[in-house]
Amino acid sequence: MNWIAISGIAETVSAFGVIISLIYVGLQIRQNTIASRAANYQQWVDTQVNVNRALSDDPAITELIDRANHDFASLSTAELLRLQMVFYNHFKQWNVAFTNDKYSLLDKEKWQLVEHGYELFIPHTPALRHMWGYCGSVYDEGFRTHVETVIARAQNNLTSTKP
């Protein structure tokens, strides 16, 4: 066997090794992406649970939200400030999920679950819609447009289902 034939065989084996390495790297990247998306979603869920727990553990906040849902105009300045902080946290959580979806850091099905939760919540929480007017300006245009679209859709669904 001559050196040219040996060289050709070595190049073929090397090329095959490079292809195998690229396939392996691709699989590793895919697995890392899946793990990263799962971790992002779990972190979002953990934070959301903590925010919701803080709300449910404090009767004063739940009573404030209930009153704001029925008579928003009756709230004092201090109550408005407290309510603004409550809903700011919810809007921030929604914005985190929106941004994660925008940059493909969240699985589409998980994003749809997040969205569905807000779409169910919005029609029954007029205070949220009022507070968006106070808090919405601090977010980027893409998120503002998205929230306003979801709120409008929820309001349309609410009015179309009334007898």
C-alpha positions as CSV (number, residue, x, y, z in Angstrom):
1,M,0.0,0.0,0.0
2,N,1.4,3.4,-0.9
3,W,1.3,6.6,1.1
4,I,-1.3,8.2,-1.1
5,A,-3.8,5.4,-0.3
6,I,-3.0,5.5,3.4
7,S,-3.5,9.3,3.3
8,G,-6.9,8.9,1.6
9,I,-8.0,6.4,4.2
10,A,-6.8,8.7,7.0
11,E,-8.7,11.7,5.6
12,T,-11.9,9.6,5.2
13,V,-11.6,8.4,8.8
14,S,-10.9,12.0,10.0
15,A,-13.9,13.3,8.1
16,F,-16.1,10.6,9.6
17,G,-14.8,11.6,13.1
18,V,-15.6,15.3,12.5
19,I,-19.2,14.4,11.4
20,I,-19.7,12.2,14.5
21,S,-18.3,15.0,16.7
22,L,-20.7,17.6,15.1
23,I,-23.7,15.3,15.6
24,Y,-22.7,14.8,19.2
25,V,-22.3,18.6,19.7
26,G,-25.7,19.2,18.1
27,L,-27.3,16.7,20.5
28,Q,-25.6,18.3,23.5
29,I,-26.9,21.7,22.4
30,R,-30.4,20.4,22.0
31,Q,-30.4,18.8,25.4
32,N,-29.0,21.9,26.9
33,T,-31.7,24.0,25.3
34,I,-34.4,21.7,26.6
35,A,-32.9,21.8,30.1
36,S,-32.5,25.6,30.0
37,R,-36.2,26.1,28.9
38,A,-37.4,23.8,31.7
39,A,-35.3,25.7,34.2
40,N,-36.6,29.0,33.0
41,Y,-40.2,27.8,33.3
42,Q,-39.7,26.3,36.7
43,Q,-38.1,29.5,38.0
44,W,-41.1,31.4,36.6
45,V,-43.5,29.0,38.3
46,D,-41.7,29.2,41.6
47,T,-41.8,33.0,41.6
48,Q,-45.4,33.0,40.6
49,V,-46.3,30.7,43.4
50,N,-44.5,32.9,45.9
51,V,-46.3,36.0,44.6
52,N,-49.7,34.2,44.7
53,R,-48.9,32.8,48.2
54,A,-48.1,36.3,49.5
55,L,-51.5,37.5,48.1
56,S,-53.5,34.6,49.5
57,D,-51.8,34.7,52.9
58,D,-52.7,38.4,53.4
59,P,-56.4,38.9,53.8
60,A,-56.0,42.6,53.6
61,I,-54.6,42.3,50.1
62,T,-57.3,40.0,48.9
63,E,-59.9,42.3,50.4
64,L,-58.3,45.3,48.7
65,I,-58.3,43.5,45.3
66,D,-62.0,42.6,45.9
67,R,-62.9,46.2,46.7
68,A,-60.9,47.5,43.7
69,N,-62.8,45.0,41.5
70,H,-66.1,46.4,42.7
71,D,-65.4,50.1,43.5
72,F,-62.0,51.2,42.2
73,A,-62.8,54.9,42.6
74,S,-63.2,54.4,46.4
75,L,-59.5,53.5,46.9
76,S,-57.3,55.8,48.9
77,T,-53.9,56.9,47.5
78,A,-52.2,54.5,49.9
79,E,-54.4,51.7,48.8
80,L,-53.8,52.5,45.1
81,L,-50.0,52.4,45.8
82,R,-50.3,49.0,47.5
83,L,-52.5,47.7,44.7
84,Q,-50.0,49.0,42.2
85,M,-47.2,47.0,43.8
86,V,-49.3,43.9,43.8
87,F,-50.2,44.1,40.1
88,Y,-46.7,45.4,39.2
89,N,-45.4,42.0,40.4
90,H,-47.9,40.2,38.3
91,F,-47.2,42.2,35.2
92,K,-43.4,41.8,35.8
93,Q,-43.9,38.0,36.0
94,W,-46.0,38.1,32.8
95,N,-43.3,40.2,31.1
96,V,-40.6,37.7,32.1
97,A,-42.6,34.9,30.5
98,F,-43.3,37.1,27.4
99,T,-39.6,37.9,27.0
100,N,-38.6,34.2,27.5
101,D,-41.0,33.3,24.8
102,K,-39.7,36.1,22.5
103,Y,-36.2,34.8,22.8
104,S,-37.3,31.1,22.6
105,L,-36.2,30.4,26.2
106,L,-39.6,28.9,26.9
107,D,-41.4,26.1,25.2
108,K,-44.4,27.2,23.2
109,E,-46.7,24.9,25.1
110,K,-45.5,26.4,28.4
111,W,-46.0,29.9,27.0
112,Q,-49.6,29.0,26.0
113,L,-50.3,27.8,29.5
114,V,-49.0,31.1,31.0
115,E,-51.2,33.0,28.5
116,H,-54.2,30.9,29.2
117,G,-53.9,31.6,32.9
118,Y,-53.9,35.3,32.3
119,E,-56.7,35.1,29.8
120,L,-58.8,33.3,32.4
121,F,-57.9,35.8,35.2
122,I,-58.3,39.1,33.4
123,P,-62.1,39.1,32.7
124,H,-62.8,38.5,36.4
125,T,-60.4,41.2,37.7
126,P,-61.3,44.7,36.7
127,A,-58.7,45.9,39.1
128,L,-56.0,44.4,36.9
129,R,-57.3,46.3,33.9
130,H,-57.3,49.5,35.9
131,M,-53.8,48.9,37.3
132,W,-52.5,48.3,33.8
133,G,-53.3,51.9,33.2
134,Y,-51.0,52.9,36.0
135,C,-48.2,50.3,35.5
136,G,-48.2,49.6,31.7
137,S,-46.0,52.6,30.7
138,V,-42.9,51.0,32.3
139,Y,-42.8,48.1,29.9
140,D,-41.5,47.9,26.3
141,E,-43.8,48.6,23.4
142,G,-44.0,44.9,22.4
143,F,-45.2,43.8,25.8
144,R,-47.6,46.7,26.2
145,T,-49.2,45.9,22.8
146,H,-49.5,42.3,23.8
147,V,-51.1,42.9,27.2
148,E,-53.5,45.4,25.7
149,T,-54.5,42.9,23.0
150,V,-55.1,40.2,25.6
151,I,-57.1,42.6,27.8
152,A,-59.2,43.7,24.8
153,R,-59.8,40.1,23.8
154,A,-60.8,39.2,27.4
155,Q,-63.2,42.1,27.6
156,N,-64.7,41.2,24.3
157,N,-65.2,37.6,25.4
158,L,-66.7,38.9,28.7
159,T,-69.2,41.1,26.9
160,S,-70.1,38.5,24.3
161,T,-70.9,35.9,27.0
162,K,-73.2,38.2,29.0
163,P,-76.9,37.3,28.6
